[in-house]
């Protein structure tokens, strides 16, 4: 069942046609494998369902509601506004039979979505989440100004909310919501789970109402069979799918953590920085130019908290990429790698031998020695070692990044990096409290999988 949605990583488009049987539909798709417990589906819990843990999500409605609707949403998504309006009608129509839980799923192509999610976390800390939620969806556009206006309408101090947005407070919770959503197959907003039944896109009221009534009837049957009123949701999702996995994933798992030894890579930043960003780049790749600009923003934002390492991944169809990489090794040997790195990317992938030699001259390097190095394959083993390492990690194109071992593929906006960096700062702080010395953080963090929502905090 689907209508309209904003899709993750691309412009809004209608979702695929609905299917009555989601398991059969999923089996027809070659890319996905829905992983669920091996136990047979309980006879009294029909329909395909997902195991959507609430965790610490804000919830509106009683714990013993017969229907729990989890909404993965983006405040800047116009279809989420439509979904919100339908949910409000559902809440008015069904009262205490329905409760709603919110999960942030800001899309990377929405400029202010992450800021709005951060502001929502500020509102949550102040005990005013739902007032802010309502105020945000009452507006027709999302900008910094309208976010602060919504904060004011919700009874919050706009100055405090602005400060929390700038400090990126609560972003780790947003990152966890995104991971949970991706694990369940969420790729667009809004996505709803009605007692665990996935619904993609904004639905008309009649369609959502019919589903809610169906679930209320089931809940009454479960209660009559002995399921406690406050256990309806747990009963409904108990044997739901835990994860939707790619059968043939291209590239590294976006929620994986990989060991990426730095070796003899050039490094910028302190060795005890809590976050290490490894770049696999090609100096002649136009997308790497964009990535370089984003990394420069991150370096300015995080300062001594961020260490940057560079790995060579020249692509064979870029004429000057291998020459630029050899030039980088020459510059590194002379202590000039990072000025060279900035100067080459400043040419925005418009490279030639003469341009590279000119950069070397400007950096005070010997033009003749540098030109000779461009055609000397004696150090190519260093470059090939980086390429092999990247390929072993699933890298097939540039740029590719690893934030404390967590991959980001392609030229992504700053928000994609900020989500991971903030979560890694939190993970690093936990390890420091546990007694791990600063210089060991990178090694330890790249050995540890990401935390999931635990069984202890899954329900309320």
C-alpha positions in Angstrom: 0.0 0.0 0.0 1.7 3.2 -1.1 0.9 6.6 -2.5 3.4 9.5 -2.4 6.7 9.7 -0.7 10.1 11.5 -0.7 12.8 8.9 -1.6 16.1 8.7 0.1 19.0 9.9 -2.0 16.9 11.2 -5.0 14.2 13.5 -5.9 10.6 12.8 -4.8 8.8 10.2 -7.0 5.8 7.9 -6.6 6.6 4.5 -5.0 6.0 1.2 -6.9 2.5 -0.2 -7.3 1.1 -1.7 -4.1 1.1 -5.4 -3.5 -1.3 -7.3 -1.3 1.3 -9.8 -0.2 4.6 -8.0 0.8 6.5 -11.3 1.3 5.7 -12.4 -2.2 6.5 -9.0 -3.6 9.8 -8.9 -1.7 10.7 -12.3 -3.1 10.2 -11.0 -6.7 12.8 -8.2 -6.1 16.3 -9.5 -6.7 18.0 -6.9 -4.4 16.4 -7.7 -1.1 16.2 -10.5 1.4 13.9 -10.0 4.3 15.4 -11.7 7.3 12.9 -12.9 10.0 13.0 -15.4 12.8 12.8 -19.0 11.8 9.7 -19.6 13.9 6.5 -20.0 11.9 4.2 -17.0 11.8 1.7 -17.3 14.6 -1.7 -18.3 13.3 -3.4 -15.5 15.1 -1.1 -12.7 13.7 -1.8 -12.5 10.0 -0.2 -10.2 7.4 3.5 -9.5 6.8 4.9 -7.5 9.8 8.2 -5.9 10.8 9.8 -5.9 14.3 9.9 -2.2 14.8 11.2 -1.4 18.3 10.0 1.8 19.8 13.2 2.4 21.9 13.1 5.9 23.3 10.9 7.3 20.5 8.4 10.0 21.5 5.0 8.4 21.7 1.5 10.1 21.7 -1.2 7.9 23.1 -1.8 5.3 25.8 0.5 2.3 26.3 -2.5 -0.1 26.0 -3.6 1.3 22.7 -4.8 -1.4 20.3 -2.9 0.1 17.4 0.6 1.6 17.4 1.6 3.6 14.3 5.3 4.3 13.9 6.1 7.1 11.5 9.5 7.5 9.9 9.4 11.1 8.8 11.2 14.2 7.5 9.9 17.6 8.5 10.8 19.0 5.1 9.1 16.3 3.1 5.7 17.6 1.6 4.3 14.1 1.6 5.1 13.8 5.3 2.8 16.8 5.9 0.0 15.0 4.1 0.7 11.9 6.2 0.6 14.0 9.3 -2.8 15.4 8.4 -4.2 11.9 7.9 -2.7 10.7 11.2 -4.4 13.6 13.0 -7.7 12.5 11.6 -7.0 9.0 12.6 -6.2 10.0 16.2 -9.4 12.1 16.4 -11.5 9.3 15.0 -10.1 6.4 17.1 -9.0 8.2 20.3 -7.2 6.0 22.8 -7.3 3.0 20.5 -4.4 4.5 18.6 -0.9 5.7 19.6 1.7 7.3 17.4 5.5 7.1 17.7 7.9 9.3 15.8 11.2 8.3 14.2 13.4 10.9 12.5 14.4 10.0 8.9 15.8 13.3 7.4 16.6 12.9 3.7 19.9 14.2 2.5 18.6 16.3 -0.4 16.4 18.3 2.0 18.5 21.3 3.0 17.0 21.9 6.5 15.8 18.4 7.4 18.7 17.6 9.7 18.4 21.0 11.4 14.7 20.4 12.0 15.4 17.0 13.4 18.0 18.5 15.8 15.5 21.1 16.8 12.9 18.3 17.5 15.5 16.7 19.8 15.9 20.0 21.6 12.1 20.1 22.0 12.1 16.5 23.3 14.6 17.4 26.0 12.4 20.3 27.1 9.3 18.0 27.2 7.7 19.9 24.3 8.2 17.4 21.4 4.6 17.0 20.2 3.9 20.7 20.4 6.9 21.4 18.2 5.9 18.5 15.9 2.5 20.0 15.4 3.9 23.5 14.9 6.4 22.2 12.3 3.7 20.5 10.2 1.5 23.5 10.4 4.0 25.4 8.3 4.2 25.4 4.5 8.0 25.5 4.3 11.1 24.6 6.3 13.9 27.1 6.9 15.9 28.0 9.9 13.5 30.9 10.5 10.4 28.7 10.4 12.0 26.1 12.6 12.6 28.8 15.2 9.1 30.1 14.7 7.8 26.6 15.4 9.9 26.4 18.5 8.5 29.7 19.7 4.9 28.5 19.0 5.7 25.3 21.0 6.6 27.4 24.0 10.4 26.9 23.6 13.2 29.4 23.9 14.2 30.0 20.2 17.7 31.0 21.4 18.2 27.7 23.2 16.9 25.7 20.2 19.2 27.6 17.9 22.1 26.8 20.2 21.1 23.1 20.3 20.9 23.0 16.5 24.4 24.5 16.2 25.8 22.2 18.8 24.1 19.2 17.0 22.6 18.0 20.2 20.5 14.8 19.9 22.0 14.0 16.5 23.1 10.6 17.7 19.5 9.6 18.3 18.6 10.8 14.8 21.5 8.6 13.4 20.2 5.6 15.3 16.7 6.2 13.8 18.2 6.3 10.3 20.0 3.1 10.9 16.9 1.4 12.2 14.9 2.6 9.3 17.4 1.4 6.7 17.6 -2.0 8.4 13.9 -2.3 8.1 13.9 -1.3 4.4 12.8 2.3 4.8 14.1 4.4 1.9 11.5 7.1 1.6 9.3 9.3 3.7 6.8 9.0 5.1 7.0 5.3 5.9 4.5 4.0 8.5 4.4 0.7 10.4 0.9 0.0 11.7 1.3 -2.6 14.4 4.3 -3.6 12.3 2.7 -3.6 8.9 4.8 -1.4 6.5 3.0 1.3 4.6 5.0 3.5 2.3 3.9 7.0 1.4 1.1 9.3 2.4 -2.2 7.4 2.4 -5.8 8.6 1.9 -7.7 8.6 5.2 -10.1 5.8 4.0 -7.2 3.5 3.3 -5.5 4.2 6.6 -8.8 4.0 8.5 -9.6 0.6 7.0 -6.2 -0.7 8.1 -6.6 0.7 11.6 -10.0 -0.9 12.0 -8.6 -4.2 10.8 -5.9 -4.0 13.5 -8.4 -3.0 16.2 -10.5 -6.1 15.4 -7.4 -8.3 15.7 -6.3 -6.7 19.0 -9.7 -7.4 20.5 -9.3 -11.0 19.4 -5.8 -11.2 20.9 -7.1 -9.7 24.2 -9.9 -12.2 24.3 -7.3 -15.0 23.9 -5.3 -13.6 26.9 -2.9 -11.1 25.5 -2.7 -8.2 28.0 -3.9 -4.8 26.8 -0.4 -3.3 27.2 1.1 -6.2 25.3 -0.8 -5.9 22.1 2.0 -4.2 20.2 4.7 -6.6 21.4 2.4 -9.5 20.3 1.8 -8.0 16.9 5.5 -7.5 16.0 7.0 -10.5 17.9 7.7 -12.5 14.8 8.1 -9.7 12.3 11.0 -9.2 10.0 14.1 -7.8 11.8 16.0 -6.7 8.8 15.8 -6.3 5.0 19.1 -7.2 3.5 20.7 -6.8 0.1 21.4 -10.2 -1.5 23.9 -8.6 -3.9 25.0 -5.5 -2.2 27.2 -3.1 -4.2 29.8 -1.6 -2.0 30.3 -1.7 1.8 27.4 -2.1 4.2 26.4 1.5 5.1 25.8 0.4 8.7 28.9 -1.8 9.0 32.1 -0.9 10.7 35.3 -1.8 8.9 38.9 -2.0 10.0 40.8 0.5 7.8 44.5 0.6 8.9 46.1 3.9 8.1 49.5 2.4 7.2 51.8 5.0 5.7 48.9 7.2 4.5 49.4 11.0 4.9 47.5 12.1 8.0 46.2 15.6 9.0 45.2 16.0 12.6 46.3 14.8 16.0 46.9 11.0 16.5 44.5 11.0 19.5 41.6 12.6 17.6 38.3 10.8 18.5 37.2 10.6 14.9 39.4 9.5 11.9 38.1 10.1 8.4 39.8 8.0 5.7 39.4 9.2 2.1 39.8 7.0 -1.0 40.2 9.6 -3.7 41.2 10.3 -7.3 42.6 13.7 -8.0 41.0 13.9 -11.5 37.5 12.8 -10.3 35.0 15.7 -10.3 33.0 14.1 -7.5 36.2 14.0 -5.4 36.4 17.8 -5.9 33.0 18.1 -4.2 34.1 15.6 -1.5 37.2 17.7 -0.9 35.1 20.8 -0.3 32.9 18.9 2.2 35.9 17.5 4.0 37.3 21.1 4.3 34.1 22.2 5.9 34.2 19.3 8.4 37.8 20.1 9.3 36.9 23.7 10.0 33.9 22.6 12.1 35.5 19.8 14.2 39.1 21.0 14.4 41.2 18.8 16.7 38.4 16.3 17.0 38.9 15.1 13.5 41.9 13.4 11.9 42.0 13.0 8.1 43.9 10.3 6.1 44.2 10.0 2.4 44.3 6.8 0.3 45.0 6.7 -3.4 42.3 5.2 -5.7 43.1 6.6 -9.2 40.5 5.3 -11.7 41.9 3.9 -15.0 39.8 6.0 -17.3 41.1 9.3 -15.8 44.2 10.1 -17.9 46.1 12.1 -15.3 44.9 10.4 -12.1 47.9 8.0 -11.8 50.3 10.9 -12.6 48.7 13.1 -9.9 48.9 10.2 -7.4 52.6 9.8 -8.2 53.1 13.5 -7.8 51.3 13.3 -4.4 53.8 10.6 -3.2 56.7 12.9 -4.3 55.1 15.8 -2.4 54.5 13.6 0.7 58.2 12.6 0.7 59.1 16.3 0.8 56.6 17.1 3.6 54.2 18.9 1.2 51.4 16.4 0.7 48.5 18.4 2.1 49.3 21.7 0.3 49.6 19.6 -2.9 46.3 17.9 -2.1 44.5 21.2 -1.7 46.2 22.8 -4.8 45.4 19.8 -7.1 41.7 19.8 -6.0 41.6 23.5 -6.4 42.0 22.9 -10.2 38.6 21.1 -10.1 39.7 18.0 -11.9 41.1 20.0 -14.8 44.6 18.4 -14.9 47.5 18.2 -17.2 51.2 17.5 -16.7 52.0 21.2 -17.0 49.4 22.0 -14.4 50.8 19.5 -12.0 54.3 20.8 -12.5 53.1 24.3 -12.0 51.6 23.3 -8.6 54.9 21.7 -7.6 56.8 24.8 -8.5 54.4 27.0 -6.5 55.0 24.7 -3.5 58.7 25.1 -3.7 59.4 21.6 -5.2 61.9 21.0 -7.9 60.0 21.1 -11.2 62.5 18.8 -12.9 62.5 16.2 -10.2 58.8 16.4 -9.9 58.2 15.9 -13.6 60.5 12.9 -13.6 58.6 11.5 -10.6 55.3 11.7 -12.6 56.7 9.0 -15.0 58.5 6.9 -12.5 56.5 3.8 -11.5 59.0 2.9 -8.8 56.5 3.9 -6.1 53.4 2.5 -7.7 53.3 -0.3 -5.2 52.1 2.3 -2.6 49.3 3.3 -4.9 48.4 -0.3 -5.8 48.4 -1.2 -2.1 45.8 1.5 -1.4 43.7 0.4 -4.4 43.8 -3.3 -3.1 42.8 -2.1 0.3 39.9 -0.1 -1.0 38.7 -3.0 -3.2 38.8 -5.4 -0.2 36.6 -2.9 1.7 34.1 -2.8 -1.2 35.2 0.5 -2.8 34.6 0.5 -6.5 34.5 4.2 -7.3 35.5 7.6 -5.9 35.2 9.3 -3.5 34.7 6.8 -0.7 35.1 7.7 2.9 35.3 5.8 6.2 34.4 7.6 9.4 36.0 5.5 12.2 35.5 2.6 9.8 31.9 3.5 8.8 31.5 3.9 5.1 30.1 6.9 3.1 30.1 6.3 -0.6 30.1 9.1 -3.1 30.0 12.9 -2.9 27.5 13.2 0.0 26.3 16.5 1.6 27.8 17.5 5.0 24.8 16.2 6.8 25.7 12.6 5.9 29.1 13.1 7.6 27.8 15.0 10.5 25.4 12.2 11.5 28.2 9.7 11.6 30.8 12.0 13.2 28.5 13.0 16.0 27.6 9.4 16.7 31.3 8.5 16.7 32.1 11.3 19.1 29.6 9.8 21.5 31.0 6.3 21.0 34.5 7.6 21.6 33.4 9.4 24.8 32.0 6.2 26.1 35.3 4.4 25.5 37.2 7.2 27.2 35.0 6.8 30.2 35.7 3.1 30.1 39.4 3.8 30.3 40.6 3.4 26.7 43.5 5.8 26.1 42.9 8.5 23.4 45.6 7.0 21.1 43.8 3.7 21.1 40.3 5.0 20.2 40.5 4.5 16.4 41.7 0.9 16.7 39.0 0.1 19.3 36.2 1.8 17.5 36.9 0.1 14.2 36.6 -3.3 16.0 33.2 -2.6 17.6 29.9 -3.0 15.8 27.3 -0.4 16.2 24.8 -0.6 19.0 21.2 -1.5 18.2 18.1 -0.8 20.2 18.2 -3.3 23.1 15.4 -5.5 24.3 15.6 -3.6 27.6 14.4 -0.3 26.1 12.3 -1.6 23.2 8.8 -1.1 24.6 6.9 1.1 27.1 
